């Protein structure tokens, strides 16, 4: 790791990340109206479509983190004729970008998994091909989720050219942010389960969110 006083990251590195963030925002924007067409979820009086708590919140957070990543990336560039990225906010932008991607995966795969489960339950004959397809989609989604929530940020922090103390602060900040995100999901899912269970008290342990695909 290079601990030089003023590391400089090429502007093209930042541009590639802006492209990823832009694509993620586009995917989220496409997925939001698709949720209205999916079965399942919770019916709330006054709303003309069912609410998928986990997916809706995941897509909202994906959009929020993606926009925050844009701000962080732009703030990391120096205001001169070269425009190198020389501020630790570049690494913060990377972490926010990964959070946006991971939440987009949850918002896409979670309702799709539920749709496959409902299709299998309503089928008169167990369709092994349908079950296999649903399992494959869930497995691939889980791999991508794990890579974006954990592996990507670890690699970014490991390769960060900024100071050790700065990277430690960003690491702690990311862990705190993860715990907050998981807590929000935990609350949303328990509310949804309580409604679906006719007000019966249903609580899923918080630590399950650390391996969120298990709850899809």
N, C-alpha and C positions, 0 to 999 in steps of 0.2 A: 504494500500500500504506500502510495506517495503522500507524505505528510508535509509537503512544501507549504510555505506560508500563503501563497496565492495560486492554487491550482487553476488551470484554464481548460475548459471543455469546449471542443469545437461546436460551432453553432449548428452544424448538420446533425450532430447527435441529438440536440434538442428538437430539431425539426422532425426527425423520425418519430420522436415521442409525441409530438403534437399531432402527427398523422394518426398514431394509434388512438390517442384520446378522441380525436375527431370521429374516427370510425366507431368508437365505443358510444359516443353520444348519438350517432346516427342509428346504431343498433337499438339503443334504449328507446329512442323516439319511435322506432318502428314497432318495438315489442309492447309498448304501453297500450295502444288501442287493441292489440291482439288479445290481451287479457280479458277484455270485455266479452269476447266470443267464447271463452273457455268455460266449461262446466265446472261445478264444484264451488268452493269458496263459501263466503258468508253473505247472506242476503240482509241488507240493512234498509229499513223503510226510508223512502225518499230518494234512494239511489236506484237507477234503472238497470244496474248490472251487479253481479255478485263481486264481493271483494276478496281477493286472494292476499291475505295480510302479508305473508312472507314475500311473495313476488312483488307486490306493490311497493313495499318498503325497500326491498332490494333495488328495484329500478330507480326509486327516488334517490337512494344513497349513491347509486352508480352515477347518476347525473350530477349530484352535488360534488362527489369526490373528483369526477372528471373535470368539472369547471374549476374546482380549487387547484387541480393539477395544472390547468392552463395558466392560472394566475401565478403559481409557483415557478413554472418554467419561464414565463415571460419576465418575472422579477429576478431571475437568476442571471440574466444577461447584462453585461457591462454596457454603459451608455457611451460608446466611443466608436471609432471608425471600423473596428474589427468585430466587436460584439461577442466576445467569448463569454461562455457561461462560467462565472468565477465566484458564485455565491452558493452557500450550502442549501439554499432553497431549491436548487436543481435536484438534489437528492430527495428533499421533501416532496417535490413534484413527482419523482419516480414512485415513491411510496404511495402517494395519493392516486397515481395512475393505476397501480396494481390493485388498490382497493376498489377503484371504479370498475376495473375489469372483473374482479372476483364477484362483486355484487351484481354485475350484469349477467354473469353466468348463473348465479342463483335465481335471478329474476326470469331467466329464460328456461332453465332446466327444471326448476322446482314445479311450476304448473304443468309442464310437459309430462313430467313423471306422474303427477296426479291424474292427468288425462289418460295415460296408459293404464293406470291402476283401475280407474273407473270403467274403461273400455273392457278390461279383462273381467271385472265383476259382473258387468251387464251381458257379457257374451254367454250364449246358451251352451256353447262347447268351449272348453279351454283352448285358446289358440296359442300354441307353443311358439309360433313364429312371431306373433305380436308380443308375447312375453319376452322373447329373446331380444327383439328390437328395442323394447323399452329398457331392458337391462343394459344393453350396449350403450345406449344414449346416456343412461345414468352413470355408467362407469367412466365413459369419456368425459362427461361433465365433471365428475368428481376429480379426475386427474387434473383437468384444467383449473378447477377451483383450488385444489391444493397447491398447484404451481403458482397461481397468482396471489393467493393469500399468504403463503409461507416461503416457497423457494425463491421466487422473484425478488421480494424484498431482502431476503438474506444475502443473495448474490449482489444486489445493489449496495447494501451496506458493507459487505466484505470488500468490494472493489472501489468503494468511494475514495476519491483522492483527498478528501478534506480531513481535518484533524481528528485524532482519536476521540477527544472529548466531544467534538461536534457530532461525530457518528454515534457515540454512546447516547447523547441526548436525543438524537433522531430515533435511535432504536427504542429507547424508553417511551418516547412519544408515540411511536407506532404501536407498541404493545398496549399502551393505555387506550389508543384509538380503537384497536381491535377489541379490547374488552368492552368498550362502550358500544361498538357495533353489535357485538354478540349479545349484549344485554338488551338492546333494542329489539333484536330478532327474538330473543327469549320472551320478552313481554308480549310481542305481537302474536307469536305462535300460541302462547298460553291463553291469550284472549280469544283467539280463533277456536281453539279446542274447547274452551268453556262454553262458547256460543253453540258450537256444533253438538256439544254433549248436553244441551238443554240446561245450562247453568250449573251443571255438576262440576265440582272442583277438580280440574285436571291440570297437573303441573309436570312439565318435563324438566329434568335437572339442567341447570345452567351450563354445566361443563359439556353437555352434548353438542353445544354450538361450536365447540372447538373442532369438531369433525362434522360440520353442518350437513354434508351430503347424506349422512345417516338419517336426517330428519326430512329429507325431501319426500 
